[in-house]
C-alpha cells in the first residue's frame, strides 16, 4: 500500500534544501566570477579546479549513498545523522572558501582553492546524498514523489534569493572581498538552521528507513513479484530470491552502476537529466558575466533579475505538477525544455539591439524573459528525479532490496560528472573569447560572445536533452 505523508512533512523536508541551497547557489553563481575577477585566477584554471572538485564530489556520491543505506542507528536512522552533522561542516567550510587571501601567488590561490573545494564537496556529498535519499524514502506514491521533489526544488531555488538579496546590502561593489565573506556568514548560518529544521521535522519518519525492528520498512516482508502492474520490460521471475544484502556488499559499487543504467529507461533518464542540467549550468554560471559585462546591469539590478528567475522557478513547480498529472511526467518535461529553446531564440533576437533601446526597457524585458526561463528550468530539477524515483520504487518492490541511497548516488554521480565537464568548457570558453577578469569593462567583441555562449549552450543542451528524453517509454498507466 502507498505510504502517505502530510504536506507539513513535505514542507519541513523541503526546508532542508533552503540553507544548503543558499550555499550551493552562491558558489554556482559567484565562484567563477570571484575566482577570475577578484582572485585573478585564469578561467581555465578556475574551470579545472571546479571540475576536479565536482568529479570528486560525483565519485563519492554512490559510496556515501551505500553507507547511508547500511547505516543502522536507533537515534538517527539511516539518513538523519548524516544530514545533521554534515550540514554543520558544510557551513564552516563555506566561510573558509570565500576567505582565500588575494595577495598570494596565482599558483598558491589555485591550489588553496582546489583543496578547500575538495573538502567542501566531501561534506556536500555527506549532506546532499542522504538528504536526497530521504526524499525518496518518504513517499512511494506516483504523484507524491513529484510533490516531494517540487517542495525540494522550490526551496532549493528560493534559497538563491538569499545571496541575491544580500548582494544588494552587503556587496555594493562586485569586487569587494569582505562582501562575499559577509554573504557566506549569513548563508552558513541558514544552512545550520535549516538542517536542524529538516532533521526535527522528519525525525519521526526515520524508522521508515532505519531498518530498526518494528519499523514499517522492517515489518513488511519483501515481495519478489509485483502485486500491481509493473512497467513492461522489467523482468523478474516468479519465486526468484531477493539478493541478500551481504552479497550486495561484496559486489563492486560501480559494477552495480552499470547494471542500473542497463535497466529499461533508467540509462535514458540519467543521460537526459545530466544533459538538461547543462542548460541550467550555462544559465546560472554565465548569467552573472552576461548581465554584468554584456548588459551592464548594476549590483542593484542584477538581484532583481535573479529574483525574477527564482520567481519563475517557484511558480513553475505547481504548474508542471498540474501538467504532469493531466498528461504525463515525460510530456511536461519535454514541454519545459521546448520552452527554454523558445526563450533563447527570443534572447538571440534581442542581443544585437540591446544598446539601441533605453536601459530601463532592456532591464524590464530581460526580467520577463528570465522569469520565463525560470519556469522552464524549474521543471528540469524536479520531474527527472521523480521519474527516477519511480524506477527505484519498481526495482525495490521486485527485488526486496533497499538501495535507494546508492541509486540516488548513481544519479548524482552522472550529473556531477556532466556538470564538471560543462564548467570546464565554460571556463575554457571564457579564455578563448578573450575574457579578462582584471578589466572592469570588456571589449565589444567579448561582450557579444558572452551572450552568444549563453544562448548556444542553453539551446544545444535543451535540444539534445529533448531527443534523449523522447526515448523514455514509461507512462503514468504503467505505475497506476
C-alpha positions as CSV (number, residue, x, y, z in Angstrom):
1,X,0.0,0.0,0.0
2,X,1.3,3.5,-0.8
3,X,2.6,5.4,2.2
4,X,1.0,8.8,2.5
5,X,2.9,11.8,4.0
6,X,1.4,15.1,5.0
7,X,2.0,18.5,3.4
8,X,3.7,19.6,6.6
9,X,6.3,16.8,6.3
10,X,6.9,17.7,2.7
11,X,7.3,21.3,3.7
12,X,9.8,20.6,6.5
13,X,11.7,18.2,4.4
14,X,11.9,20.9,1.6
15,X,13.3,23.4,4.1
16,X,16.4,21.3,4.3
17,X,17.3,22.4,0.8
18,X,16.9,26.1,1.6
19,X,20.0,26.7,3.7
20,X,22.2,24.1,1.9
21,X,20.9,25.5,-1.4
22,X,21.8,29.1,-0.4
23,X,25.5,27.9,-0.2
24,X,25.4,25.9,-3.3
25,X,23.7,28.6,-5.4
26,X,26.1,31.2,-4.1
27,X,29.0,29.1,-5.2
28,X,27.4,28.2,-8.5
29,X,26.5,31.9,-9.3
30,X,29.5,33.8,-7.9
31,X,32.5,31.4,-7.6
32,X,33.6,31.7,-11.3
33,X,33.3,35.5,-11.1
34,X,35.0,35.6,-7.7
35,X,37.9,33.4,-8.9
36,X,38.5,35.2,-12.2
37,X,37.5,38.7,-11.4
38,X,38.8,39.1,-7.8
39,X,41.4,36.4,-7.1
40,X,42.8,36.8,-10.6
41,X,42.9,33.1,-11.4
42,X,42.8,32.3,-15.1
43,X,39.4,31.0,-16.4
44,X,41.0,27.7,-17.5
45,X,42.4,27.1,-14.0
46,X,39.1,28.0,-12.4
47,X,37.3,25.6,-14.6
48,X,39.9,22.9,-13.8
49,X,39.6,23.5,-10.0
50,X,35.8,23.4,-10.1
51,X,35.9,20.4,-12.5
52,X,38.2,18.3,-10.3
53,X,36.2,19.0,-7.2
54,X,33.0,18.2,-8.9
55,X,34.4,14.9,-10.2
56,X,35.5,14.1,-6.6
57,X,32.0,15.0,-5.4
58,X,30.4,12.8,-8.0
59,X,32.7,9.9,-7.3
60,X,31.9,9.9,-3.6
61,X,28.1,10.0,-4.1
62,X,27.5,6.3,-4.6
63,X,29.7,5.4,-1.7
64,X,28.0,7.7,0.7
65,X,24.7,6.5,-0.6
66,X,25.7,2.9,0.0
67,X,26.9,3.7,3.6
68,X,23.7,5.6,4.2
69,X,21.7,2.7,3.1
70,X,23.5,0.5,5.5
71,X,23.6,2.9,8.5
72,X,21.7,1.4,11.5
73,X,21.1,3.8,14.3
74,X,18.1,3.8,16.7
75,X,18.8,7.5,17.3
76,X,19.3,8.8,13.7
77,X,18.0,6.1,11.4
78,X,19.7,5.9,8.0
79,X,19.7,9.5,6.9
80,X,19.2,11.9,9.7
81,X,22.7,11.7,11.4
82,X,24.3,12.4,8.0
83,X,22.1,15.4,7.4
84,X,22.7,17.0,10.9
85,X,26.4,16.7,11.2
86,X,27.4,17.3,7.5
87,X,25.2,20.4,7.5
88,X,27.4,22.0,10.2
89,X,30.7,21.1,8.4
90,X,29.4,22.5,5.1
91,X,28.6,25.8,6.8
92,X,32.1,26.1,8.3
93,X,34.0,25.2,5.1
94,X,31.8,27.7,3.2
95,X,33.2,30.6,5.2
96,X,36.8,29.4,4.7
97,X,36.2,29.2,0.9
98,X,35.5,32.9,0.5
99,X,38.3,33.9,2.8
100,X,41.2,32.9,0.4
101,X,43.8,35.7,0.6
102,X,44.0,37.9,-2.5
103,X,47.7,38.7,-2.0
104,X,49.3,35.3,-2.5
105,X,50.6,34.0,-5.8
106,X,48.3,32.7,-8.5
107,X,49.6,29.2,-8.1
108,X,49.0,29.4,-4.3
109,X,45.4,30.7,-4.8
110,X,44.7,27.9,-7.3
111,X,46.0,25.1,-5.0
112,X,44.3,26.5,-1.9
113,X,41.1,26.9,-3.8
114,X,41.3,23.3,-5.0
115,X,42.0,21.8,-1.6
116,X,39.1,23.8,0.0
117,X,36.7,22.8,-2.8
118,X,37.7,19.1,-2.3
119,X,36.9,19.3,1.4
120,X,33.8,21.2,0.7
121,X,32.5,18.8,-1.8
122,X,33.2,15.8,0.5
123,X,30.8,17.3,3.1
124,X,28.4,18.4,0.4
125,X,28.1,14.7,-0.5
126,X,27.6,13.6,3.1
127,X,24.7,16.0,3.3
128,X,23.1,16.0,-0.1
129,X,23.1,12.3,-0.9
130,X,21.4,11.1,2.3
131,X,19.1,14.1,2.1
132,X,18.0,13.3,-1.4
133,X,17.6,9.6,-0.5
134,X,15.4,10.7,2.5
135,X,13.1,12.4,0.0
136,X,12.8,9.2,-2.0
137,X,12.2,7.2,1.2
138,X,9.3,9.4,2.4
139,X,6.8,8.5,-0.3
140,X,6.0,5.6,-2.5
141,X,3.1,7.2,-4.3
142,X,3.4,8.1,-8.0
143,X,2.1,11.7,-7.6
144,X,3.5,12.2,-4.1
145,X,7.0,11.6,-5.4
146,X,6.6,14.5,-7.7
147,X,5.2,16.7,-4.9
148,X,8.1,15.9,-2.6
149,X,10.6,16.9,-5.4
150,X,8.5,20.1,-6.1
151,X,8.9,21.2,-2.4
152,X,12.6,20.4,-2.5
153,X,13.2,22.2,-5.8
154,X,11.1,25.2,-4.7
155,X,13.1,25.7,-1.5
156,X,16.4,25.0,-3.3
157,X,15.8,27.8,-5.7
158,X,14.1,30.0,-3.2
159,X,17.5,29.9,-1.4
160,X,19.0,31.8,-4.4
161,X,17.1,34.8,-3.3
162,X,19.2,34.9,-0.1
163,X,22.6,35.7,-1.7
164,X,20.8,37.8,-4.3
165,X,19.1,40.0,-1.7
166,X,22.3,40.1,0.5
167,X,24.2,41.2,-2.6
168,X,22.1,44.4,-2.6
169,X,23.1,45.2,1.0
170,X,26.5,43.6,1.5
171,X,28.0,43.7,-1.9
172,X,27.9,47.3,-3.0
173,X,31.0,46.6,-5.2
174,X,31.1,43.3,-7.0
175,X,34.8,43.2,-6.4
176,X,34.5,43.5,-2.6
177,X,36.1,40.5,-0.8
178,X,34.6,41.4,2.5
179,X,31.1,41.5,0.9
180,X,31.4,37.8,-0.2
181,X,32.6,36.8,3.3
182,X,29.6,38.5,4.9
183,X,27.3,36.7,2.5
184,X,29.0,33.4,3.3
185,X,28.4,34.1,7.0
186,X,24.7,34.5,6.5
187,X,24.3,31.6,4.2
188,X,26.3,29.3,6.5
189,X,24.0,30.2,9.4
190,X,21.0,29.4,7.3
191,X,22.5,26.1,6.4
192,X,22.8,25.0,10.0
193,X,19.3,26.3,11.0
194,X,17.6,24.6,8.0
195,X,19.4,21.3,8.5
196,X,18.1,21.3,12.1
197,X,14.5,22.1,10.9
198,X,14.6,19.3,8.4
199,X,16.1,16.9,11.0
200,X,13.4,17.8,13.5
201,X,10.5,18.0,11.0
202,X,11.1,14.5,9.5
203,X,12.6,12.9,12.6
204,X,9.6,10.7,13.4
205,X,9.9,9.2,9.9
206,X,13.4,8.0,10.5
207,X,12.2,4.5,11.3
208,X,10.8,4.2,7.8
209,X,14.3,4.0,6.5
210,X,16.3,2.8,9.5
211,X,15.6,-0.9,9.4
212,X,15.1,-0.9,13.2
213,X,12.8,-3.7,14.3
214,X,9.2,-2.7,14.4
215,X,9.6,0.0,11.7
216,X,7.3,-0.2,8.7
217,X,10.2,-1.0,6.4
218,X,11.2,-3.9,8.7
219,X,7.7,-5.4,9.3
220,X,6.8,-5.7,5.7
221,X,8.3,-8.7,4.0
222,X,9.9,-8.0,0.6
223,X,7.9,-9.2,-2.3
224,X,9.5,-10.6,-5.3
225,X,6.7,-10.3,-7.8
226,X,4.7,-7.1,-8.2
227,X,1.2,-7.1,-6.8
228,X,0.5,-4.2,-9.1
229,X,1.0,-3.9,-12.9
230,X,4.6,-3.1,-13.5
231,X,6.3,-1.3,-16.4
232,X,6.9,-3.5,-19.4
233,X,10.4,-4.6,-20.0
234,X,11.3,-5.2,-16.3
235,X,11.8,-8.9,-15.9
236,X,11.7,-10.7,-12.5
237,X,11.0,-14.4,-12.4
238,X,8.4,-15.6,-10.0
239,X,10.0,-17.2,-7.0
240,X,13.4,-15.6,-7.7
241,X,15.0,-14.9,-4.3
242,X,15.8,-11.4,-3.3
243,X,19.5,-10.5,-3.5
244,X,21.0,-10.8,0.0
245,X,22.4,-7.6,1.5
246,X,25.7,-9.4,2.2
247,X,26.0,-10.3,-1.5
248,X,25.3,-6.7,-2.4
249,X,28.1,-5.5,-0.1
250,X,30.6,-7.8,-1.8
251,X,29.8,-6.6,-5.3
252,X,31.6,-3.6,-6.6
253,X,29.5,-0.5,-6.4
254,X,30.4,0.6,-9.9
255,X,29.7,-2.9,-11.2
256,X,26.2,-2.4,-9.9
257,X,26.1,1.0,-11.5
258,X,26.4,-0.5,-15.0
259,X,23.7,-2.9,-14.0
260,X,21.4,0.0,-13.0
261,X,21.9,2.0,-16.2
262,X,21.2,-1.1,-18.3
263,X,17.7,-1.3,-16.9
264,X,15.0,-0.1,-19.3
265,X,14.6,3.7,-19.4
266,X,17.0,4.3,-16.5
267,X,20.0,4.9,-18.7
268,X,18.0,7.3,-20.9
269,X,16.7,9.1,-17.9
270,X,20.1,9.6,-16.3
271,X,21.6,10.8,-19.6
272,X,18.7,13.2,-20.3
273,X,18.9,14.5,-16.7
274,X,22.7,15.2,-17.0
275,X,22.3,16.9,-20.3
276,X,19.3,19.0,-19.4
277,X,21.1,20.2,-16.2
278,X,23.9,21.5,-18.5
279,X,21.3,24.1,-19.8
280,X,20.8,25.2,-16.2
281,X,24.6,25.4,-15.6
282,X,25.1,27.7,-18.6
283,X,22.2,29.9,-17.4
284,X,23.5,30.3,-13.9
285,X,27.3,30.2,-14.4
286,X,27.4,32.6,-17.4
287,X,24.4,34.7,-16.3
288,X,26.3,36.9,-14.0
289,X,29.0,37.5,-16.6
290,X,26.4,38.4,-19.3
291,X,24.4,40.7,-17.0
292,X,27.5,42.4,-15.7
293,X,29.6,42.9,-18.8
294,X,27.2,42.5,-21.8
295,X,24.1,44.3,-20.4
296,X,26.0,46.5,-17.9
297,X,23.4,46.0,-15.1
298,X,24.4,47.2,-11.7
299,X,24.7,45.2,-8.5
300,X,21.2,46.6,-7.6
301,X,19.6,45.5,-10.8
302,X,21.2,42.0,-11.1
303,X,19.5,40.8,-7.9
304,X,16.2,41.9,-9.4
305,X,16.9,39.7,-12.4
306,X,17.8,36.8,-10.2
307,X,14.6,37.3,-8.2
308,X,12.7,37.0,-11.4
309,X,14.5,33.8,-12.2
310,X,13.6,32.3,-8.8
311,X,10.0,33.5,-9.0
312,X,9.7,31.7,-12.3
313,X,11.2,28.5,-11.0
314,X,8.9,28.5,-7.9
315,X,5.8,29.4,-10.0
316,X,6.7,26.6,-12.4
317,X,6.6,23.9,-9.7
318,X,2.8,23.7,-9.2
319,X,2.3,24.5,-13.0
320,X,4.4,21.5,-14.1
321,X,2.9,19.3,-11.4
322,X,-0.5,20.0,-12.8
323,X,0.7,19.4,-16.4
324,X,2.2,16.1,-15.3
325,X,-1.0,15.0,-13.6
326,X,-3.2,15.9,-16.6
327,X,-0.8,14.4,-19.2
328,X,2.4,12.7,-18.0
329,X,5.7,13.5,-16.5
330,X,7.7,13.0,-19.7
331,X,5.3,15.2,-21.6
332,X,5.7,18.0,-19.1
333,X,9.5,17.6,-19.1
334,X,9.8,17.8,-22.9
335,X,7.5,20.8,-22.9
336,X,9.7,22.7,-20.4
337,X,12.8,22.1,-22.5
338,X,11.0,23.4,-25.6
339,X,10.1,26.5,-23.6
340,X,13.8,27.1,-22.8
341,X,14.7,26.8,-26.5
342,X,12.0,29.4,-27.4
343,X,13.3,31.8,-24.8
344,X,16.8,31.5,-26.1
345,X,15.6,32.2,-29.6
346,X,13.9,35.4,-28.3
347,X,17.1,36.3,-26.4
348,X,19.1,35.9,-29.6
349,X,16.8,38.4,-31.4
350,X,17.3,41.0,-28.6
351,X,21.0,40.6,-28.0
352,X,22.3,42.6,-31.1
353,X,19.9,45.5,-30.4
354,X,20.5,45.8,-26.6
355,X,22.3,49.1,-26.8
356,X,19.7,50.7,-29.1
357,X,16.9,50.9,-26.5
358,X,16.7,52.6,-23.1
359,X,18.5,50.8,-20.3
360,X,15.3,50.6,-18.2
361,X,13.3,49.0,-21.0
362,X,16.1,46.4,-21.5
363,X,16.0,45.6,-17.8
364,X,12.2,45.1,-17.9
365,X,12.4,42.8,-21.0
366,X,15.3,40.7,-19.5
367,X,13.3,40.3,-16.3
368,X,10.3,38.9,-18.2
369,X,12.5,36.6,-20.3
370,X,14.4,35.3,-17.4
371,X,11.2,34.6,-15.5
372,X,10.0,32.5,-18.4
373,X,13.4,30.7,-18.4
374,X,12.9,30.1,-14.7
375,X,9.5,28.4,-15.4
376,X,11.1,26.1,-17.9
377,X,14.3,25.5,-15.8
378,X,12.5,24.6,-12.6
379,X,11.0,21.5,-14.2
380,X,14.4,20.1,-15.0
381,X,15.3,19.8,-11.3
382,X,12.2,18.1,-10.0
383,X,10.5,15.9,-12.6
384,X,13.5,13.8,-13.7
385,X,14.2,12.9,-10.0
386,X,10.5,12.0,-9.5
387,X,10.7,9.7,-12.6
388,X,14.0,8.2,-11.3
389,X,12.2,7.5,-8.0
390,X,9.5,5.7,-9.9
391,X,12.1,3.4,-11.4
392,X,13.8,2.9,-8.0
393,X,10.4,2.0,-6.4
394,X,9.8,-0.7,-9.1
395,X,13.2,-2.2,-8.6
396,X,12.9,-2.1,-4.8
397,X,9.5,-3.8,-4.8
398,X,10.6,-6.5,-7.2
399,X,13.9,-7.4,-5.5
400,X,13.1,-6.6,-1.9
401,X,16.5,-4.8,-1.5
402,X,16.6,-1.2,-0.5
403,X,19.4,0.5,-2.5
404,X,17.7,3.9,-2.5
405,X,20.7,5.9,-1.3
406,X,23.1,4.1,-3.6
407,X,20.8,4.6,-6.6
408,X,20.4,8.3,-5.8
409,X,24.2,8.4,-5.6
410,X,24.5,6.9,-9.1
411,X,22.2,9.6,-10.5
412,X,24.1,12.5,-8.9
413,X,27.4,10.8,-9.9
414,X,26.5,11.1,-13.6
415,X,25.0,14.6,-13.3
416,X,28.0,16.0,-11.4
417,X,30.5,14.5,-13.9
418,X,28.5,16.2,-16.7
419,X,28.4,19.4,-14.7
420,X,32.2,19.3,-14.2
421,X,32.7,18.9,-17.9
422,X,30.4,21.8,-18.7
423,X,32.0,24.1,-16.1
424,X,35.4,23.3,-17.6
425,X,34.1,24.1,-21.0
426,X,32.7,27.4,-19.8
427,X,36.0,28.4,-18.1
428,X,37.9,27.4,-21.3
429,X,35.5,29.3,-23.5
430,X,36.0,32.5,-21.4
431,X,39.7,32.3,-22.1
432,X,39.2,31.6,-25.8
433,X,36.9,34.6,-26.3
434,X,39.5,36.8,-24.5
435,X,37.6,37.5,-21.3
436,X,39.9,39.2,-18.7
437,X,38.5,39.4,-15.1
438,X,41.0,42.1,-14.2
439,X,39.3,44.5,-16.6
440,X,36.1,46.2,-15.3
441,X,35.0,46.7,-18.9
442,X,35.3,44.1,-21.7
443,X,35.7,44.7,-25.4
444,X,32.5,44.8,-27.5
445,X,33.6,41.5,-29.2
446,X,33.9,39.8,-25.7
447,X,30.6,41.3,-24.6
448,X,28.8,39.8,-27.7
449,X,30.5,36.4,-27.3
450,X,29.4,36.1,-23.7
451,X,25.8,36.5,-24.8
452,X,26.1,34.0,-27.7
453,X,27.9,31.5,-25.4
454,X,24.8,31.6,-23.1
455,X,22.4,31.2,-26.0
456,X,24.2,28.4,-27.7
457,X,24.9,26.5,-24.5
458,X,21.3,26.5,-23.3
459,X,19.8,25.8,-26.7
460,X,22.1,22.9,-27.6
461,X,21.8,21.2,-24.2
462,X,18.0,21.6,-24.2
463,X,17.6,20.2,-27.7
464,X,19.8,17.2,-27.1
465,X,18.0,16.5,-23.8
466,X,14.7,16.5,-25.6
467,X,16.0,14.0,-28.1
468,X,17.2,11.7,-25.3
469,X,14.0,12.0,-23.2
470,X,11.9,11.2,-26.2
471,X,13.1,7.6,-26.0
472,X,11.7,7.3,-22.4
473,X,8.7,4.9,-22.6
474,X,7.2,4.6,-19.1
475,X,3.9,6.3,-18.7
476,X,1.5,7.0,-15.8
477,X,-0.6,3.9,-16.7
478,X,2.4,1.7,-16.1
479,X,2.6,2.8,-12.5
480,X,-1.2,3.1,-11.9
